[in-house]
């Protein structure tokens, strides 16, 4: 398993990095800093173009010139050179004195099928179907409603059900992000005391497979939408845990398995506003055994000006599904309304925290 540094060490390093960024910001005129901030989208599209064209895979064997890369990926040589030059500025490549471009460690993260690759995530973040709704952020702020419904023509989940290509891009990214978070989750939480682990809204089942790997004596239950069942079964079979699993199709607004002792939701509750989140949690509360545990894998928004990915992810939730990221107090209130009591919040070195709760009063 990947070695995970202590949370205190990561927080100290983050504080130093933030201080340096703030110092750099203060050293340039405000208008220059604002221009750099506003043009940050260009970096996103450079990385996406490199990923979409498969340039990192072409450079895996060693440095090549722009013409050679263009011939491999089927692109225009001059435009390819200009993309490589911009990519080198962002640290994806290094330009050698002979004009050839080599892959850096950062750029290597765009290779396909390699450990640590972020290719599926970049292909989602840069996709025009993902970028388009972000261009409507001001509209979402004005109305308080998801702008993605206007951009996509329907609600996000309905769009995914009707667009298999983008749904595959989205679910591949979610699976990769689960892998990315897992070492930090495994280092912070012991899954071995539980005999039946229920993953609600677990997509392809990657998190359930990882939890069952950490708890070899446990059985697993995955509840997902009917459209996801086939892909989830195939993934759990590939992971070697399908014989220890049951897949239930259904909506967590209406039902939940009644035989678990640990109920897990990874970045599910943040997809919904407070009323919908309470409805989901209340359903789980009604169906779960009295002595079972609820574990929410979600970001917890820190107070004040503390930098945290949750503060921008919160806007992503607003734009796409009308959900939100929450503070510790907001989680406590939400859980109490649904009949739970918050028992603890376990921080990790990633952007996730583990929000643990137990059934409280009857809902």
C-alpha positions in Angstrom: 0.0 0.0 0.0 1.1 3.5 -0.7 2.9 5.1 2.3 0.8 8.0 3.5 2.4 10.8 5.5 0.8 12.0 8.8 -2.0 14.5 8.6 0.0 17.0 10.7 2.9 16.9 8.3 0.7 17.4 5.2 -1.1 20.3 6.9 2.2 21.9 7.8 3.5 21.5 4.2 0.2 23.0 2.9 0.5 26.0 5.2 4.1 26.7 3.9 2.9 26.3 0.3 0.0 28.7 0.9 2.2 31.2 2.5 4.6 31.2 -0.5 1.6 31.5 -2.9 0.3 34.5 -0.9 3.8 36.1 -0.9 4.0 35.6 -4.7 0.6 37.2 -5.1 1.6 40.2 -3.1 4.8 40.7 -5.1 3.0 41.4 -8.4 0.7 44.3 -9.2 -3.0 43.4 -8.5 -4.0 43.7 -12.2 -1.3 41.2 -13.2 -2.4 38.8 -10.5 -6.0 39.1 -11.6 -5.0 38.5 -15.3 -3.2 35.4 -14.3 -6.1 34.2 -12.2 -8.7 34.9 -15.0 -6.6 33.1 -17.7 -6.2 29.9 -15.6 -8.7 28.2 -17.8 -6.0 28.1 -20.6 -3.9 25.6 -18.5 -6.9 23.3 -18.2 -7.4 23.2 -22.0 -3.7 22.7 -22.7 -3.6 19.7 -20.3 -6.9 18.4 -21.8 -5.6 18.7 -25.4 -2.4 16.8 -24.5 -4.5 14.1 -22.9 -7.0 13.9 -25.7 -4.3 13.6 -28.3 -2.4 10.9 -26.4 0.9 12.8 -26.5 2.1 11.4 -23.2 1.8 7.8 -24.5 3.8 8.7 -27.6 6.6 10.2 -25.5 6.8 7.3 -23.1 9.7 5.7 -25.0 11.7 8.9 -25.1 12.0 12.5 -26.5 10.7 13.3 -30.0 10.4 16.4 -32.1 7.0 18.0 -32.9 6.9 16.6 -36.4 7.4 13.1 -35.1 4.8 13.5 -32.4 2.3 15.0 -34.9 2.8 12.0 -37.3 2.1 9.6 -34.4 -1.1 11.3 -33.2 -2.4 12.6 -36.5 -2.2 16.3 -35.8 -0.8 19.4 -37.6 3.0 19.7 -37.0 3.1 23.5 -36.4 0.0 23.4 -34.1 1.5 20.5 -32.3 4.8 22.4 -31.7 2.8 25.3 -30.2 0.9 23.0 -27.9 4.1 21.3 -26.8 5.7 24.7 -26.1 2.8 25.8 -23.9 2.8 22.4 -22.2 6.4 22.8 -21.4 5.6 26.1 -19.8 3.2 24.3 -17.5 5.7 21.6 -16.7 4.3 18.8 -18.7 7.4 18.5 -21.0 10.9 19.7 -21.2 12.2 21.2 -24.5 15.7 19.9 -25.3 18.5 21.9 -27.0 18.0 19.7 -30.1 14.3 20.7 -30.3 12.9 17.4 -29.1 10.4 17.3 -26.2 10.7 14.9 -23.3 8.0 13.9 -20.8 8.3 15.2 -17.2 7.0 13.4 -14.1 4.0 15.7 -14.2 3.3 14.9 -17.8 3.7 11.3 -17.1 0.5 11.4 -15.1 -1.3 11.7 -18.5 -0.2 8.3 -19.7 -2.9 5.7 -20.1 -3.0 2.4 -18.2 -0.2 3.3 -15.8 -0.3 3.4 -11.9 -1.0 6.9 -10.7 -2.4 8.1 -14.1 -4.9 10.9 -13.9 -5.8 10.6 -17.5 -9.5 9.7 -16.9 -9.9 12.7 -14.5 -8.4 15.1 -17.0 -10.5 13.8 -19.8 -13.6 14.5 -17.7 -12.5 18.0 -16.4 -11.6 19.2 -19.9 -14.5 17.8 -21.8 -16.7 20.5 -23.4 -19.7 18.9 -21.7 -18.1 19.6 -18.3 -16.6 22.9 -19.2 -19.8 24.4 -20.7 -21.8 24.4 -17.4 -18.9 26.1 -15.6 -19.2 29.0 -18.0 -22.7 29.5 -16.5 -21.5 29.9 -12.9 -22.7 33.5 -12.6 -26.2 32.3 -13.7 -26.2 29.6 -11.0 -25.1 32.3 -8.4 -27.9 34.6 -9.5 -30.6 31.9 -9.4 -29.3 29.4 -6.8 -30.1 26.7 -9.3 -27.9 24.2 -11.4 -26.9 25.9 -14.6 -26.0 22.5 -16.1 -29.7 21.8 -16.6 -29.8 24.6 -19.1 -26.4 23.8 -20.7 -27.2 20.0 -21.0 -30.9 20.3 -21.6 -31.8 18.0 -18.6 -30.8 17.1 -15.1 -27.2 15.8 -14.8 -28.2 12.3 -13.8 -30.8 12.0 -16.6 -28.1 13.3 -19.0 -25.6 10.6 -17.9 -28.3 7.9 -18.3 -29.0 9.0 -21.9 -25.4 9.7 -23.0 -23.3 6.5 -22.6 -20.1 8.1 -23.9 -20.0 11.0 -21.4 -21.3 8.6 -18.7 -18.3 6.4 -19.3 -15.9 9.4 -19.1 -17.6 10.5 -15.9 -17.6 7.0 -14.2 -14.0 6.3 -15.3 -13.0 9.6 -13.6 -14.9 8.7 -10.4 -13.3 5.3 -10.3 -9.8 6.9 -10.6 -10.6 9.5 -7.9 -11.7 6.7 -5.6 -8.3 5.0 -6.2 -6.5 8.3 -5.5 -8.3 8.8 -2.2 -8.2 5.2 -1.0 -4.7 5.1 0.5 -5.5 8.1 2.7 -8.9 6.5 3.7 -7.3 3.1 4.5 -4.6 4.8 6.6 -7.3 6.6 8.7 -10.0 4.0 9.1 -10.2 0.3 10.1 -12.7 -1.7 8.1 -12.0 -5.1 9.6 -14.5 -4.9 12.5 -17.4 -5.0 10.0 -19.0 -8.2 8.6 -21.2 -6.6 6.0 -20.2 -3.3 4.2 -22.9 -1.6 2.2 -21.8 1.0 -0.4 -24.7 3.2 -1.4 -24.4 4.9 -4.8 -20.9 3.4 -5.3 -20.8 3.5 -9.1 -18.7 0.8 -10.6 -18.0 -0.7 -7.2 -14.4 0.3 -6.9 -14.6 1.6 -3.4 -16.5 -1.5 -2.3 -13.8 -3.7 -3.8 -11.1 -1.8 -2.0 -13.0 -1.9 1.3 -13.4 -5.7 0.9 -9.7 -6.0 0.2 -9.0 -4.2 3.5 -11.6 -6.4 5.3 -11.0 -9.9 3.8 -13.7 -11.5 6.1 -16.4 -9.1 5.2 -19.2 -9.4 2.6 -20.3 -6.4 0.5 -23.5 -5.0 -0.8 -23.6 -2.4 -3.6 -26.8 -0.3 -4.2 -26.9 1.6 -7.5 -29.2 2.7 -10.3 -30.3 0.0 -12.6 -28.2 1.5 -15.4 -25.0 0.9 -13.4 -25.6 -2.7 -12.4 -24.0 -4.4 -15.4 -20.8 -2.3 -15.3 -20.6 -2.7 -11.5 -20.9 -6.5 -11.7 -18.1 -6.7 -14.3 -15.8 -4.5 -12.3 -16.4 -6.4 -9.0 -15.7 -9.7 -10.9 -12.5 -8.2 -12.3 -11.5 -7.1 -8.8 -12.0 -10.7 -7.6 -14.6 -9.9 -5.0 -17.9 -10.6 -6.9 -18.5 -13.8 -4.9 -18.5 -11.8 -1.7 -20.9 -9.2 -3.1 -24.6 -8.6 -3.7 -25.7 -5.8 -6.1 -29.1 -4.2 -5.4 -30.7 -1.9 -7.9 -32.8 0.9 -6.5 -32.9 4.5 -5.3 -31.6 5.5 -1.9 -34.5 8.0 -1.7 -36.8 4.9 -1.4 -34.9 2.0 0.1 -31.6 0.7 1.5 -30.3 -2.7 2.3 -31.2 -3.8 5.8 -28.4 -6.3 6.6 -25.3 -4.1 6.9 -23.3 -3.1 9.9 -21.3 -0.4 8.0 -23.1 1.9 5.5 -20.7 4.0 3.3 -21.4 6.9 1.0 -18.5 8.4 -0.9 -19.2 11.9 -2.2 -22.9 11.2 -2.4 -24.4 13.5 0.1 -22.7 16.5 -1.4 -24.7 15.9 -4.6 -27.9 17.1 -2.9 -29.4 20.1 -1.1 -30.2 19.8 2.5 -33.8 18.6 2.1 -32.8 15.9 -0.4 -29.8 14.9 1.8 -32.0 14.5 4.8 -34.5 12.4 2.8 -31.6 10.0 1.7 -30.1 9.8 5.2 -33.6 9.2 6.7 -34.2 6.3 4.3 -30.9 4.8 5.3 -31.7 5.4 9.0 -35.1 3.5 8.7 -33.5 0.5 7.0 -30.2 0.0 8.8 -29.9 -2.1 12.0 -29.8 -0.2 15.3 -26.2 -1.0 16.1 -24.7 -0.3 12.6 -22.5 2.6 11.6 -22.8 5.3 8.9 -19.6 6.6 7.2 -19.7 9.5 4.9 -16.6 10.1 2.8 -16.9 13.8 2.0 -15.0 17.0 2.1 -15.5 19.2 5.2 -15.2 22.9 4.5 -12.8 24.6 6.9 -13.5 28.0 8.3 -12.2 31.4 7.3 -9.7 31.9 4.5 -8.1 28.4 4.9 -7.4 27.1 1.3 -9.3 23.8 0.6 -10.5 22.1 -2.5 -14.0 21.9 -1.0 -14.5 25.6 -1.5 -14.3 25.3 -5.3 -15.9 21.8 -5.4 -18.8 23.4 -3.6 -19.4 25.6 -6.7 -19.1 22.5 -8.9 -22.0 21.0 -6.9 -24.0 24.1 -7.3 -23.5 24.2 -11.1 -24.2 20.6 -11.9 -26.6 19.1 -9.4 -27.6 21.8 -6.9 -25.7 20.1 -4.1 -23.2 21.6 -1.7 -20.1 20.9 0.4 -20.6 21.3 4.2 -18.9 22.5 7.3 -18.6 20.3 10.4 -21.6 22.1 12.0 -23.7 21.6 8.9 -23.0 17.9 8.8 -24.0 17.7 12.5 -27.3 19.4 11.8 -28.0 17.3 8.7 -27.4 14.1 10.6 -29.4 15.1 13.6 -32.4 15.9 11.3 -32.2 12.4 9.8 -32.1 10.6 13.1 -28.3 10.2 13.5 -25.8 11.5 16.0 -22.4 12.6 14.7 -19.7 10.5 16.6 -16.5 11.8 15.1 -14.8 13.3 12.0 -11.6 11.7 11.0 -9.4 13.9 8.8 -7.2 12.4 6.1 -4.3 13.8 4.0 -6.5 14.1 1.0 -9.4 16.4 0.5 -11.7 13.9 2.1 -12.7 13.5 5.7 -14.5 10.5 7.3 -17.7 11.7 8.9 -18.9 8.9 11.2 -22.4 8.7 12.7 -24.6 6.2 14.6 -28.4 5.9 14.7 -29.7 8.2 17.3 -33.4 8.9 18.0 -36.0 7.2 15.9 -36.6 9.0 12.7 
